[in-house]
Amino acid sequence: MKVLVIGASRGIGLEFVRQYRADGADVTASARSEEGLARIRALGATAIDVDVADAASAAGLGRQIEGRRFDVAIVNAGVSGARVAPLEPPSEENFDLVMHTNVLGPMRIIAQLAEALAPGARLAVLSSRMGSIGSRTSASSWLYRASKAAVNSVLKDAALTLGDKATCVALHPGWVRTDMGGAGADIDVETSVAGMRRVIASLEPGGRGEYRNHDRAVIPW
C-alpha cells in the first residue's frame, strides 16, 4: 500500500507515518523544516519538502510525487492561530495565517492529487468537530471554527468532483495530546491515529464525502 501524508513533521501527521510504516506501507510524507524531514526519514519514509501556506512550495508537490499512485492520501497540515473570542474581529495577519494554512492549503494540495490517486483511493482531510455547524453549541475560537467549516466544504466538493476515483472523508481526530492540543487533552496521539486509520480503511467505495469522528461516529456537517 502506498500512503501520502501532507503535514507530518510531528504530532498526528508523524504518527500516521509511524503506524503505516509499522504495517509495511510505502509512505511519502511532507514537512517544511529540516528537523521534520529528518523525523520522517528516521521512520523509513520518503520525505518531501512542502509548505502548504506558500504558493510556490505547494505548487511543487506535483513534481515531487509525479508518477506515483497513492492508495491513501491524508491532508493533515493545519494551525490553530491566536485564539479569537466570539464577535472579536481577528487581525488580518492571524486571519491570513489560519485561512491560508487550513483552507487554501488543502485546496492547493487536493487540486494536485487527482492524478496521483490509485483506483479506489481514500482521501482524508483532518478537520475538527469544531467545524460542525449542525452540532455547534459554543462560539469559542470562531476563526479556527470558520476555517474547519470551510475545509469541510472543500472536502465535500472534492468528493463530488473526484466521484468514483476516490472515497473522501473529513476527520475529527479528537482532542489529542499534542503540541496543539496540550497536555490536558482527552486522548493520546496513538489512539487518535489508530482510530482514524480504521475509519479510512472502513470507508465504502464511491462515497461522496463523509464527516467522521476518530471512533467512526458520524458528525453532522
Phi and psi restraints in degrees (value plus and minus 20) as a CYANA .aco file:
   2 LYS   PHI    -127.3   -87.3
   2 LYS   PSI     110.3   150.3
   3 VAL   PHI    -146.9  -106.9
   3 VAL   PSI     118.1   158.1
   4 LEU   PHI    -137.9   -97.9
   4 LEU   PSI     109.0   149.0
   5 VAL   PHI    -142.6  -102.6
   5 VAL   PSI      97.8   137.8
   6 ILE   PHI    -118.4   -78.4
   6 ILE   PSI      97.0   137.0
   7 GLY   PHI      73.5   113.5
   7 GLY   PSI      51.9    91.9
   8 ALA   PHI    -151.7  -111.7
   8 ALA   PSI       9.2    49.2
   9 SER   PHI     -91.9   -51.9
   9 SER   PSI     -46.3    -6.3
  10 ARG   PHI    -185.5  -145.5
  10 ARG   PSI    -198.1  -158.1
  11 GLY   PHI      37.2    77.2
  11 GLY   PSI    -154.2  -114.2
  12 ILE   PHI     -81.9   -41.9
  12 ILE   PSI     -65.2   -25.2
  13 GLY   PHI     -80.9   -40.9
  13 GLY   PSI     -65.7   -25.7
  14 LEU   PHI     -86.3   -46.3
  14 LEU   PSI     -53.0   -13.0
  15 GLU   PHI     -89.4   -49.4
  15 GLU   PSI     -54.7   -14.7
  16 PHE   PHI     -77.8   -37.8
  16 PHE   PSI     -65.3   -25.3
  17 VAL   PHI     -79.8   -39.8
  17 VAL   PSI     -67.7   -27.7
  18 ARG   PHI     -80.4   -40.4
  18 ARG   PSI     -66.8   -26.8
  19 GLN   PHI     -90.4   -50.4
  19 GLN   PSI     -61.9   -21.9
  20 TYR   PHI     -86.5   -46.5
  20 TYR   PSI     -57.9   -17.9
  21 ARG   PHI     -85.1   -45.1
  21 ARG   PSI     -58.9   -18.9
  22 ALA   PHI     -81.9   -41.9
  22 ALA   PSI     -47.0    -7.0
  23 ASP   PHI    -110.4   -70.4
  23 ASP   PSI     -15.1    24.9
  24 GLY   PHI      69.7   109.7
  24 GLY   PSI     -10.2    29.8
  25 ALA   PHI     -93.2   -53.2
  25 ALA   PSI     131.6   171.6
  26 ASP   PHI    -106.2   -66.2
  26 ASP   PSI      88.5   128.5
  27 VAL   PHI    -133.1   -93.1
  27 VAL   PSI     112.8   152.8
  28 THR   PHI    -134.6   -94.6
  28 THR   PSI     113.1   153.1
  29 ALA   PHI    -163.8  -123.8
  29 ALA   PSI     131.1   171.1
  30 SER   PHI    -131.7   -91.7
  30 SER   PSI     133.3   173.3
  31 ALA   PHI    -169.8  -129.8
  31 ALA   PSI     149.5   189.5
  32 ARG   PHI    -139.6   -99.6
  32 ARG   PSI      -9.8    30.2
  33 SER   PHI    -153.2  -113.2
  33 SER   PSI     136.1   176.1
  34 GLU   PHI     -83.0   -43.0
  34 GLU   PSI     -56.4   -16.4
  35 GLU   PHI     -83.4   -43.4
  35 GLU   PSI     -63.5   -23.5
  36 GLY   PHI     -85.4   -45.4
  36 GLY   PSI     -62.9   -22.9
  37 LEU   PHI     -81.8   -41.8
  37 LEU   PSI     -58.0   -18.0
  38 ALA   PHI     -85.8   -45.8
  38 ALA   PSI     -58.7   -18.7
  39 ARG   PHI     -84.0   -44.0
  39 ARG   PSI     -59.3   -19.3
  40 ILE   PHI     -84.3   -44.3
  40 ILE   PSI     -67.4   -27.4
  41 ARG   PHI     -82.3   -42.3
  41 ARG   PSI     -54.8   -14.8
  42 ALA   PHI     -83.4   -43.4
  42 ALA   PSI     -42.1    -2.1
  43 LEU   PHI    -110.6   -70.6
  43 LEU   PSI     -17.7    22.3
  44 GLY   PHI      65.0   105.0
  44 GLY   PSI      -4.0    36.0
  45 ALA   PHI    -119.4   -79.4
  45 ALA   PSI     142.5   182.5
  46 THR   PHI    -103.3   -63.3
  46 THR   PSI     104.7   144.7
  47 ALA   PHI    -121.7   -81.7
  47 ALA   PSI     113.6   153.6
  48 ILE   PHI    -147.1  -107.1
  48 ILE   PSI     125.6   165.6
  49 ASP   PHI    -111.8   -71.8
  49 ASP   PSI      89.6   129.6
  50 VAL   PHI    -161.0  -121.0
  50 VAL   PSI     109.0   149.0
  51 ASP   PHI    -135.1   -95.1
  51 ASP   PSI      87.9   127.9
  52 VAL   PHI     -87.1   -47.1
  52 VAL   PSI     -40.9    -0.9
  53 ALA   PHI    -105.0   -65.0
  53 ALA   PSI     -25.9    14.1
  54 ASP   PHI    -129.1   -89.1
  54 ASP   PSI     100.5   140.5
  55 ALA   PHI     -78.8   -38.8
  55 ALA   PSI     -65.7   -25.7
  56 ALA   PHI     -86.8   -46.8
  56 ALA   PSI     -61.4   -21.4
  57 SER   PHI     -85.7   -45.7
  57 SER   PSI     -66.4   -26.4
  58 ALA   PHI     -83.2   -43.2
  58 ALA   PSI     -56.6   -16.6
  59 ALA   PHI     -85.9   -45.9
  59 ALA   PSI     -40.7    -0.7
  60 GLY   PHI    -101.9   -61.9
  60 GLY   PSI     -23.9    16.1
  61 LEU   PHI     -80.6   -40.6
  61 LEU   PSI     -64.9   -24.9
  62 GLY   PHI     -76.0   -36.0
  62 GLY   PSI     -60.2   -20.2
  63 ARG   PHI     -85.8   -45.8
  63 ARG   PSI     -58.5   -18.5
  64 GLN   PHI     -93.9   -53.9
  64 GLN   PSI     -41.8    -1.8
  65 ILE   PHI    -134.1   -94.1
  65 ILE   PSI      -7.6    32.4
  66 GLU   PHI     -76.7   -36.7
  66 GLU   PSI     113.3   153.3
  67 GLY   PHI      65.2   105.2
  67 GLY   PSI     -25.4    14.6
  68 ARG   PHI    -116.2   -76.2
  68 ARG   PSI     131.4   171.4
  69 ARG   PHI    -150.1  -110.1
  69 ARG   PSI      94.9   134.9
  70 PHE   PHI    -118.2   -78.2
  70 PHE   PSI     116.5   156.5
  71 ASP   PHI    -100.7   -60.7
  71 ASP   PSI     -50.7   -10.7
  72 VAL   PHI    -154.2  -114.2
  72 VAL   PSI     111.0   151.0
  73 ALA   PHI    -147.7  -107.7
  73 ALA   PSI     108.2   148.2
  74 ILE   PHI    -143.7  -103.7
  74 ILE   PSI     101.8   141.8
  75 VAL   PHI    -121.0   -81.0
  75 VAL   PSI      83.9   123.9
  76 ASN   PHI    -128.3   -88.3
  76 ASN   PSI     -40.5    -0.5
  77 ALA   PHI     -76.7   -36.7
  77 ALA   PSI     112.7   152.7
  78 GLY   PHI    -192.4  -152.4
  78 GLY   PSI     139.6   179.6
  79 VAL   PHI    -154.5  -114.5
  79 VAL   PSI     136.9   176.9
  80 SER   PHI    -113.6   -73.6
  80 SER   PSI     -47.7    -7.7
  81 GLY   PHI      49.7    89.7
  81 GLY   PSI     159.3   199.3
  82 ALA   PHI     -90.0   -50.0
  82 ALA   PSI     116.6   156.6
  83 ARG   PHI     -87.1   -47.1
  83 ARG   PSI     114.0   154.0
  84 VAL   PHI    -142.3  -102.3
  84 VAL   PSI     105.6   145.6
  85 ALA   PHI     -90.3   -50.3
  85 ALA   PSI     133.2   173.2
  86 PRO   PHI     -74.1   -34.1
  86 PRO   PSI     116.1   156.1
  87 LEU   PHI      48.9    88.9
  87 LEU   PSI     -14.1    25.9
  88 GLU   PHI    -113.7   -73.7
  88 GLU   PSI      97.7   137.7
  89 PRO   PHI     -84.0   -44.0
  89 PRO   PSI     110.8   150.8
  90 PRO   PHI     -91.6   -51.6
  90 PRO   PSI     135.9   175.9
  91 SER   PHI     -86.2   -46.2
  91 SER   PSI     135.3   175.3
  92 GLU   PHI     -81.5   -41.5
  92 GLU   PSI     -57.3   -17.3
  93 GLU   PHI     -82.9   -42.9
  93 GLU   PSI     -65.1   -25.1
  94 ASN   PHI     -88.2   -48.2
  94 ASN   PSI     -62.1   -22.1
  95 PHE   PHI     -79.8   -39.8
  95 PHE   PSI     -66.5   -26.5
  96 ASP   PHI     -84.1   -44.1
  96 ASP   PSI     -60.8   -20.8
  97 LEU   PHI     -81.2   -41.2
  97 LEU   PSI     -71.0   -31.0
  98 VAL   PHI     -88.8   -48.8
  98 VAL   PSI     -67.0   -27.0
  99 MET   PHI     -92.0   -52.0
  99 MET   PSI     -57.3   -17.3
 100 HIS   PHI     -85.8   -45.8
 100 HIS   PSI     -60.2   -20.2
 101 THR   PHI     -97.4   -57.4
 101 THR   PSI     -67.6   -27.6
 102 ASN   PHI    -104.7   -64.7
 102 ASN   PSI     -41.0    -1.0
 103 VAL   PHI    -140.6  -100.6
 103 VAL   PSI     -78.8   -38.8
 104 LEU   PHI     -83.0   -43.0
 104 LEU   PSI     -57.1   -17.1
 105 GLY   PHI     -76.4   -36.4
 105 GLY   PSI     -76.8   -36.8
 106 PRO   PHI     -78.5   -38.5
 106 PRO   PSI     -55.8   -15.8
 107 MET   PHI     -83.0   -43.0
 107 MET   PSI     -61.3   -21.3
 108 ARG   PHI     -85.1   -45.1
 108 ARG   PSI     -62.5   -22.5
 109 ILE   PHI     -91.6   -51.6
 109 ILE   PSI     -68.5   -28.5
 110 ILE   PHI     -81.9   -41.9
 110 ILE   PSI     -55.3   -15.3
 111 ALA   PHI     -80.1   -40.1
 111 ALA   PSI     -47.5    -7.5
 112 GLN   PHI    -113.2   -73.2
 112 GLN   PSI     -27.2    12.8
 113 LEU   PHI    -108.1   -68.1
 113 LEU   PSI     -36.3     3.7
 114 ALA   PHI     -74.8   -34.8
 114 ALA   PSI     -60.1   -20.1
 115 GLU   PHI    -106.1   -66.1
 115 GLU   PSI     -24.0    16.0
 116 ALA   PHI    -128.3   -88.3
 116 ALA   PSI      -8.6    31.4
 117 LEU   PHI    -120.7   -80.7
 117 LEU   PSI     112.3   152.3
 118 ALA   PHI     -92.7   -52.7
 118 ALA   PSI     139.0   179.0
 119 PRO   PHI     -75.5   -35.5
 119 PRO   PSI     112.7   152.7
 120 GLY   PHI      55.9    95.9
 120 GLY   PSI      -0.2    39.8
 121 ALA   PHI     -86.3   -46.3
 121 ALA   PSI     140.0   180.0
 122 ARG   PHI    -135.7   -95.7
 122 ARG   PSI     110.9   150.9
 123 LEU   PHI    -137.2   -97.2
 123 LEU   PSI     101.4   141.4
 124 ALA   PHI    -140.3  -100.3
 124 ALA   PSI     118.0   158.0
 125 VAL   PHI    -137.6   -97.6
 125 VAL   PSI     111.3   151.3
 126 LEU   PHI     -97.8   -57.8
 126 LEU   PSI      92.8   132.8
 127 SER   PHI    -129.3   -89.3
 127 SER   PSI    -163.5  -123.5
 128 SER   PHI    -184.0  -144.0
 128 SER   PSI     129.1   169.1
 129 ARG   PHI     -78.4   -38.4
 129 ARG   PSI     -45.9    -5.9
 130 MET   PHI     -84.9   -44.9
 130 MET   PSI     -36.1     3.9
 131 GLY   PHI    -103.8   -63.8
 131 GLY   PSI     -29.0    11.0
 132 SER   PHI     -90.4   -50.4
 132 SER   PSI     109.4   149.4
 133 ILE   PHI    -109.2   -69.2
 133 ILE   PSI     -58.3   -18.3
 134 GLY   PHI     -84.7   -44.7
 134 GLY   PSI     -49.1    -9.1
 135 SER   PHI    -131.1   -91.1
 135 SER   PSI      -7.4    32.6
 136 ARG   PHI     -94.0   -54.0
 136 ARG   PSI     110.9   150.9
 137 THR   PHI    -147.6  -107.6
 137 THR   PSI     -20.2    19.8
 138 SER   PHI    -155.7  -115.7
 138 SER   PSI     130.0   170.0
 139 ALA   PHI    -131.2   -91.2
 139 ALA   PSI      -7.5    32.5
 140 SER   PHI     -84.1   -44.1
 140 SER   PSI     132.0   172.0
 141 SER   PHI      31.7    71.7
 141 SER   PSI      32.8    72.8
 142 TRP   PHI     -88.5   -48.5
 142 TRP   PSI     -44.3    -4.3
 143 LEU   PHI     -88.9   -48.9
 143 LEU   PSI     -66.6   -26.6
 144 TYR   PHI     -81.8   -41.8
 144 TYR   PSI     -63.2   -23.2
 145 ARG   PHI     -78.7   -38.7
 145 ARG   PSI     -63.4   -23.4
 146 ALA   PHI     -81.8   -41.8
 146 ALA   PSI     -59.6   -19.6
 147 SER   PHI     -86.9   -46.9
 147 SER   PSI     -56.9   -16.9
 148 LYS   PHI     -96.7   -56.7
 148 LYS   PSI     -53.3   -13.3
 149 ALA   PHI     -83.3   -43.3
 149 ALA   PSI     -58.3   -18.3
 150 ALA   PHI     -87.8   -47.8
 150 ALA   PSI     -61.9   -21.9
 151 VAL   PHI     -90.0   -50.0
 151 VAL   PSI     -47.3    -7.3
 152 ASN   PHI     -81.7   -41.7
 152 ASN   PSI     -60.8   -20.8
 153 SER   PHI     -83.8   -43.8
 153 SER   PSI     -60.8   -20.8
 154 VAL   PHI     -79.8   -39.8
 154 VAL   PSI     -65.6   -25.6
 155 LEU   PHI     -83.1   -43.1
 155 LEU   PSI     -63.2   -23.2
 156 LYS   PHI     -82.9   -42.9
 156 LYS   PSI     -62.5   -22.5
 157 ASP   PHI     -86.8   -46.8
 157 ASP   PSI     -56.6   -16.6
 158 ALA   PHI     -82.1   -42.1
 158 ALA   PSI     -61.4   -21.4
 159 ALA   PHI     -82.1   -42.1
 159 ALA   PSI     -62.9   -22.9
 160 LEU   PHI     -87.1   -47.1
 160 LEU   PSI     -56.1   -16.1
 161 THR   PHI     -96.5   -56.5
 161 THR   PSI     -62.3   -22.3
 162 LEU   PHI     -92.0   -52.0
 162 LEU   PSI     -47.5    -7.5
 163 GLY   PHI      37.5    77.5
 163 GLY   PSI    -148.6  -108.6
 164 ASP   PHI     -95.3   -55.3
 164 ASP   PSI     -25.8    14.2
 165 LYS   PHI     -89.6   -49.6
 165 LYS   PSI     -49.1    -9.1
 166 ALA   PHI    -174.7  -134.7
 166 ALA   PSI     128.9   168.9
 167 THR   PHI    -120.6   -80.6
 167 THR   PSI     104.8   144.8
 168 CYS   PHI    -133.6   -93.6
 168 CYS   PSI     127.8   167.8
 169 VAL   PHI    -169.9  -129.9
 169 VAL   PSI     119.2   159.2
 170 ALA   PHI    -116.9   -76.9
 170 ALA   PSI     110.2   150.2
 171 LEU   PHI    -137.1   -97.1
 171 LEU   PSI     114.3   154.3
 172 HIS   PHI    -118.1   -78.1
 172 HIS   PSI      97.4   137.4
 173 PRO   PHI     -98.1   -58.1
 173 PRO   PSI     -25.1    14.9
 174 GLY   PHI      70.6   110.6
 174 GLY   PSI     156.6   196.6
 175 TRP   PHI    -108.0   -68.0
 175 TRP   PSI      86.2   126.2
 176 VAL   PHI    -130.1   -90.1
 176 VAL   PSI     121.1   161.1
 177 ARG   PHI     -95.8   -55.8
 177 ARG   PSI      66.5   106.5
 178 THR   PHI    -152.1  -112.1
 178 THR   PSI    -197.4  -157.4
 179 ASP   PHI     -78.6   -38.6
 179 ASP   PSI     -57.6   -17.6
 180 MET   PHI     -96.2   -56.2
 180 MET   PSI     -64.6   -24.6
 181 GLY   PHI     -95.7   -55.7
 181 GLY   PSI     -47.7    -7.7
 182 GLY   PHI      68.6   108.6
 182 GLY   PSI     145.1   185.1
 183 ALA   PHI     -90.2   -50.2
 183 ALA   PSI     -40.3    -0.3
 184 GLY   PHI    -112.3   -72.3
 184 GLY   PSI     -10.9    29.1
 185 ALA   PHI     -88.0   -48.0
 185 ALA   PSI     148.0   188.0
 186 ASP   PHI     -92.4   -52.4
 186 ASP   PSI     -63.2   -23.2
 187 ILE   PHI    -151.7  -111.7
 187 ILE   PSI     138.6   178.6
 188 ASP   PHI    -103.4   -63.4
 188 ASP   PSI     144.1   184.1
 189 VAL   PHI     -87.6   -47.6
 189 VAL   PSI     -52.3   -12.3
 190 GLU   PHI     -82.5   -42.5
 190 GLU   PSI     -64.0   -24.0
 191 THR   PHI     -85.8   -45.8
 191 THR   PSI     -64.0   -24.0
 192 SER   PHI     -79.0   -39.0
 192 SER   PSI     -70.7   -30.7
 193 VAL   PHI     -88.4   -48.4
 193 VAL   PSI     -59.5   -19.5
 194 ALA   PHI     -80.0   -40.0
 194 ALA   PSI     -60.4   -20.4
 195 GLY   PHI     -86.0   -46.0
 195 GLY   PSI     -64.1   -24.1
 196 MET   PHI     -86.3   -46.3
 196 MET   PSI     -54.7   -14.7
 197 ARG   PHI     -83.8   -43.8
 197 ARG   PSI     -57.4   -17.4
 198 ARG   PHI     -85.8   -45.8
 198 ARG   PSI     -59.7   -19.7
 199 VAL   PHI     -81.3   -41.3
 199 VAL   PSI     -68.3   -28.3
 200 ILE   PHI     -78.9   -38.9
 200 ILE   PSI     -64.6   -24.6
 201 ALA   PHI     -87.2   -47.2
 201 ALA   PSI     -46.5    -6.5
 202 SER   PHI    -111.3   -71.3
 202 SER   PSI     -22.4    17.6
 203 LEU   PHI     -82.8   -42.8
 203 LEU   PSI     116.2   156.2
 204 GLU   PHI     -96.8   -56.8
 204 GLU   PSI     112.5   152.5
 205 PRO   PHI     -76.7   -36.7
 205 PRO   PSI     122.5   162.5
 206 GLY   PHI      62.6   102.6
 206 GLY   PSI     -12.2    27.8
 207 GLY   PHI     -83.2   -43.2
 207 GLY   PSI     130.2   170.2
 208 ARG   PHI    -122.3   -82.3
 208 ARG   PSI      15.7    55.7
 209 GLY   PHI      81.5   121.5
 209 GLY   PSI     103.3   143.3
 210 GLU   PHI    -148.6  -108.6
 210 GLU   PSI     143.9   183.9
 211 TYR   PHI    -148.7  -108.7
 211 TYR   PSI      88.2   128.2
 212 ARG   PHI    -147.4  -107.4
 212 ARG   PSI     127.2   167.2
 213 ASN   PHI     -99.0   -59.0
 213 ASN   PSI     144.1   184.1
 214 HIS   PHI     -83.1   -43.1
 214 HIS   PSI     -38.3     1.7
 215 ASP   PHI    -117.7   -77.7
 215 ASP   PSI      -4.1    35.9
 216 ARG   PHI      63.4   103.4
 216 ARG   PSI     -29.2    10.8
 217 ALA   PHI     -82.3   -42.3
 217 ALA   PSI     120.5   160.5
 218 VAL   PHI     -96.9   -56.9
 218 VAL   PSI     115.6   155.6
 219 ILE   PHI    -127.8   -87.8
 219 ILE   PSI     113.6   153.6
 220 PRO   PHI     -87.1   -47.1
 220 PRO   PSI     119.0   159.0
